[in-house]
Amino acid sequence: MKCLADDYMTRQELCEYLSIGSTTSMDLIHYRVVEAFVIGRRWLISKKSVDELLRKLPDGMSLKNLVAQAKQDGQRPRFMRVGGRSHE
């Protein structure tokens, strides 16, 4: 049986894995650059989506530039809280 930790990482793990700060990690989540959901107060990020992001990231483009591009696109995410109410 697979454990949740096999498929998802916390925000802190994401920061360490990508060598980014807390603000950039929240921007990646907020602008749907990576798939994530929250349980209580803990964000869980799909390891698969992070690996896809790294594979598809154009040469020479930083994660901050990718976030800036997502902000310009203006797409706002829908967050779903497990055990709570949905937020859009």
N, CA, C and O of each residue as an XYZ file, in Angstrom:
352
protein
N       0.839     -1.182      0.000
C       0.000      0.000      0.000
C       0.885      1.247      0.000
O       1.830      1.349      0.783
N       0.567      2.194     -0.889
C       1.365      3.406     -1.006
C       1.019      4.369      0.119
O      -0.129      4.474      0.552
N       2.031      5.052      0.568
C       1.870      6.061      1.598
C       1.720      7.428      0.925
O       2.269      7.647     -0.154
N       0.988      8.338      1.548
C       0.805      9.683      1.017
C       2.151     10.373      0.801
O       2.307     11.148     -0.143
N       3.112     10.096      1.662
C       4.436     10.716      1.557
C       5.179     10.278      0.306
O       6.120     10.953     -0.112
N       4.783      9.159     -0.306
C       5.436      8.697     -1.530
C       5.075      9.572     -2.727
O       5.867      9.688     -3.663
N       3.902     10.184     -2.713
C       3.408     10.952     -3.859
C       3.425     12.463     -3.639
O       3.323     13.222     -4.602
N       3.551     12.907     -2.406
C       3.447     14.327     -2.087
C       4.585     14.781     -1.193
O       5.180     13.987     -0.466
N       4.877     16.081     -1.260
C       5.878     16.670     -0.374
C       5.278     17.905      0.277
O       4.320     18.486     -0.232
N       5.848     18.295      1.399
C       5.388     19.497      2.092
C       6.004     20.721      1.422
O       6.884     20.595      0.570
N       5.540     21.894      1.808
C       6.109     23.129      1.266
C       7.578     23.265      1.635
O       8.386     23.707      0.819
N       7.925     22.892      2.844
C       9.323     22.971      3.277
C      10.201     22.048      2.426
O      11.306     22.422      2.032
N       9.704     20.847      2.149
C      10.442     19.917      1.297
C      10.572     20.468     -0.121
O      11.610     20.303     -0.762
N       9.518     21.123     -0.609
C       9.565     21.745     -1.934
C      10.648     22.821     -1.974
O      11.425     22.895     -2.926
N      10.693     23.652     -0.938
C      11.709     24.711     -0.866
C      13.116     24.124     -0.889
O      13.991     24.626     -1.594
N      13.329     23.078     -0.131
C      14.647     22.444     -0.090
C      14.980     21.774     -1.416
O      16.111     21.870     -1.893
N      14.002     21.095     -2.014
C      14.211     20.356     -3.256
C      14.566     21.280     -4.416
O      15.426     20.958     -5.236
N      13.885     22.449     -4.479
C      14.103     23.386     -5.576
C      15.049     24.530     -5.220
O      15.364     25.366     -6.067
N      15.500     24.566     -3.974
C      16.362     25.658     -3.481
C      15.703     27.019     -3.702
O      16.292     27.929     -4.285
N      14.473     27.130     -3.222
C      13.712     28.368     -3.346
C      13.226     28.798     -1.973
O      13.282     28.029     -1.013
N      12.754     30.025     -1.888
C      12.233     30.550     -0.639
C      10.753     30.253     -0.458
O      10.087     29.728     -1.350
N      10.268     30.599      0.707
C       8.880     30.348      1.072
C       7.898     31.106      0.174
O       6.862     30.566     -0.213
N       8.227     32.353     -0.152
C       7.342     33.160     -0.992
C       7.222     32.557     -2.390
O       6.124     32.467     -2.939
N       8.340     32.151     -2.958
C       8.312     31.544     -4.292
C       7.529     30.243     -4.272
O       6.798     29.946     -5.217
N       7.673     29.464     -3.208
C       6.925     28.200     -3.127
C       5.427     28.469     -3.087
O       4.657     27.756     -3.731
N       5.000     29.490     -2.340
C       3.569     29.818     -2.298
C       3.086     30.354     -3.639
O       1.952     30.091     -4.042
N       3.940     31.104     -4.332
C       3.566     31.594     -5.660
C       3.391     30.430     -6.638
O       2.466     30.437     -7.450
N       4.273     29.435     -6.563
C       4.147     28.256     -7.426
C       2.817     27.553     -7.181
O       2.180     27.069     -8.117
N       2.406     27.499     -5.925
C       1.133     26.868     -5.564
C      -0.035     27.762     -5.982
O      -0.982     27.308     -6.624
N       0.048     29.023     -5.610
C      -1.055     29.960     -5.831
C      -1.397     30.124     -7.303
O      -2.572     30.221     -7.659
N      -0.394     30.156     -8.153
C      -0.628     30.357     -9.580
C      -0.667     29.050    -10.362
O      -0.504     29.040    -11.582
N      -0.882     27.957     -9.651
C      -1.075     26.631    -10.252
C       0.081     26.161    -11.126
O      -0.127     25.466    -12.120
N       1.275     26.536    -10.759
C       2.434     26.056    -11.487
C       2.693     24.604    -11.087
O       3.155     23.800    -11.897
N       2.392     24.279     -9.827
C       2.459     22.899     -9.343
C       1.104     22.534     -8.747
O       0.369     23.404     -8.279
N       0.780     21.254     -8.766
C      -0.475     20.790     -8.167
C      -0.291     20.654     -6.666
O       0.688     20.077     -6.193
N      -1.246     21.194     -5.928
C      -1.153     21.141     -4.471
C      -2.538     21.228     -3.855
O      -3.492     21.694     -4.478
N      -2.622     20.770     -2.625
C      -3.846     20.928     -1.846
C      -3.448     21.072     -0.386
O      -2.317     20.781      0.004
N      -4.391     21.522      0.397
C      -4.100     21.783      1.799
C      -4.996     20.909      2.668
O      -6.187     20.747      2.403
N      -4.397     20.358      3.701
C      -5.132     19.621      4.724
C      -4.848     20.345      6.036
O      -3.717     20.376      6.520
N      -5.899     20.920      6.591
C      -5.694     21.739      7.788
C      -4.879     22.964      7.419
O      -5.343     23.823      6.668
N      -3.659     23.047      7.948
C      -2.768     24.162      7.631
C      -1.545     23.697      6.847
O      -0.618     24.477      6.625
N      -1.535     22.450      6.434
C      -0.364     21.886      5.762
C      -0.616     21.715      4.270
O      -1.570     21.052      3.862
N       0.249     22.319      3.461
C       0.194     22.156      2.021
C       0.893     20.881      1.619
O       1.969     20.568      2.131
N       0.288     20.139      0.702
C       0.918     18.961      0.120
C       1.008     19.181     -1.383
O       0.017     19.499     -2.041
N       2.211     19.007     -1.911
C       2.494     19.281     -3.314
C       2.806     17.969     -4.010
O       3.561     17.146     -3.492
N       2.225     17.776     -5.183
C       2.430     16.565     -5.963
C       3.878     16.485     -6.452
O       4.356     17.387     -7.141
N       4.566     15.411     -6.096
C       5.939     15.210     -6.564
C       5.971     15.050     -8.077
O       6.916     15.479     -8.738
N       4.936     14.434     -8.612
C       4.843     14.236    -10.055
C       4.782     15.583    -10.781
O       5.439     15.763    -11.805
N       3.997     16.527    -10.256
C       3.878     17.834    -10.903
C       5.185     18.627    -10.808
O       5.514     19.387    -11.719
N       5.918     18.457     -9.727
C       7.208     19.133     -9.580
C       8.206     18.574    -10.591
O       8.939     19.328    -11.232
N       8.231     17.254    -10.730
C       9.137     16.637    -11.703
C       8.773     17.062    -13.129
O       9.659     17.308    -13.947
N       7.474     17.150    -13.429
C       7.019     17.615    -14.748
C       7.450     19.051    -14.989
O       7.902     19.399    -16.080
N       7.308     19.878    -13.970
C       7.708     21.274    -14.067
C       9.189     21.376    -14.428
O       9.565     22.144    -15.313
N      10.014     20.612    -13.750
C      11.454     20.665    -14.008
C      11.795     20.163    -15.411
O      12.714     20.672    -16.052
N      11.056     19.171    -15.880
C      11.281     18.647    -17.231
C      10.887     19.658    -18.301
O      11.567     19.798    -19.317
N       9.785     20.357    -18.062
C       9.239     21.268    -19.074
C       9.787     22.692    -18.968
O       9.529     23.512    -19.850
N      10.529     22.999    -17.921
C      11.056     24.344    -17.727
C      12.024     24.682    -18.855
O      13.024     23.987    -19.037
N      11.739     25.748    -19.620
C      12.626     26.112    -20.729
C      14.041     26.429    -20.245
O      14.230     26.945    -19.144
N      15.014     26.119    -21.071
C      16.407     26.410    -20.727
C      16.572     27.895    -20.433
O      16.077     28.748    -21.171
N      17.264     28.187    -19.357
C      17.550     29.568    -19.006
C      16.436     30.280    -18.262
O      16.633     31.413    -17.825
N      15.271     29.660    -18.100
C      14.166     30.308    -17.381
C      14.210     29.902    -15.914
O      14.275     28.718    -15.584
N      14.175     30.896    -15.047
C      14.169     30.602    -13.617
C      12.734     30.376    -13.142
O      11.775     30.717    -13.833
N      12.610     29.800    -11.960
C      11.266     29.577    -11.401
C      10.572     30.908    -11.119
O       9.354     31.016    -11.263
N      11.344     31.924    -10.716
C      10.744     33.236    -10.468
C      10.189     33.840    -11.753
O       9.135     34.477    -11.737
N      10.893     33.643    -12.864
C      10.383     34.134    -14.147
C       9.123     33.380    -14.545
O       8.195     33.960    -15.108
N       9.095     32.081    -14.249
C       7.913     31.271    -14.549
C       6.712     31.755    -13.745
O       5.597     31.818    -14.263
N       6.940     32.095    -12.479
C       5.868     32.622    -11.628
C       5.401     33.974    -12.168
O       4.200     34.242    -12.215
N       6.342     34.821    -12.573
C       5.984     36.133    -13.124
C       5.122     35.973    -14.376
O       4.172     36.727    -14.584
N       5.458     34.996    -15.197
C       4.662     34.726    -16.399
C       3.262     34.247    -16.024
O       2.282     34.653    -16.648
N       3.160     33.393    -15.014
C       1.855     32.911    -14.559
C       1.016     34.064    -14.005
O      -0.198     34.095    -14.203
N       1.652     35.005    -13.317
C       0.942     36.172    -12.792
C       0.383     37.015    -13.936
O      -0.740     37.514    -13.865
N       1.183     37.165    -14.990
C       0.735     37.948    -16.139
C      -0.445     37.291    -16.834
O      -1.344     37.974    -17.325
N      -0.443     35.960    -16.876
C      -1.547     35.239    -17.502
C      -2.851     35.465    -16.745
O      -3.933     35.326    -17.317
N      -2.755     35.813    -15.458
C      -3.917     36.167    -14.679
C      -4.818     35.024    -14.255
O      -5.937     35.262    -13.801
N      -4.359     33.795    -14.393
C      -5.188     32.668    -13.967
C      -5.142     32.540    -12.449
O      -4.075     32.406    -11.850
N      -6.304     32.583    -11.856
C      -6.398     32.421    -10.409
C      -6.816     30.990    -10.106
O      -7.692     30.437    -10.770
N      -6.199     30.410     -9.124
C      -6.492     29.018     -8.810
C      -7.741     28.844     -7.961
O      -8.270     29.789     -7.376
N      -8.177     27.618     -7.922
C      -9.206     27.201     -6.970
C      -8.511     26.321     -5.958
O      -7.877     25.328     -6.316
N      -8.628     26.675     -4.724
C      -8.050     25.841     -3.677
C      -9.161     25.047     -3.023
O     -10.245     25.567     -2.762
N      -8.883     23.800     -2.767
C      -9.868     22.974     -2.094
C      -9.297     22.561     -0.754
O      -8.218     21.974     -0.677
N     -10.011     22.866      0.270
C      -9.601     22.470      1.609
C     -10.255     21.134      1.930
O     -11.466     20.969      1.785
N      -9.446     20.196      2.363
C      -9.959     18.896      2.780
C     -10.339     19.035      4.246
O      -9.525     19.432      5.079
N     -11.584     18.702      4.546
C     -12.047     18.836      5.917
C     -12.523     20.239      6.235
O     -12.785     20.556      7.395
N     -12.637     21.068      5.242
C     -13.085     22.443      5.436
C     -13.898     22.881      4.242
O     -14.399     22.053      3.481
N     -14.025     24.158      4.081
C     -14.807     24.656      2.960
C     -13.906     24.937      1.758
O     -12.703     25.154      1.904
N     -14.500     24.930      0.588
C     -13.755     25.200     -0.646
C     -13.568     26.696     -0.810
O     -14.429     27.491     -0.433
N     -12.440     27.061     -1.373
C     -12.140     28.473     -1.642
C     -11.818     28.619     -3.112
O     -11.167     27.758     -3.705
N     -12.272     29.704     -3.694
C     -11.936     29.991     -5.092
C     -11.270     31.324     -5.171
O     -10.901     31.767     -6.258
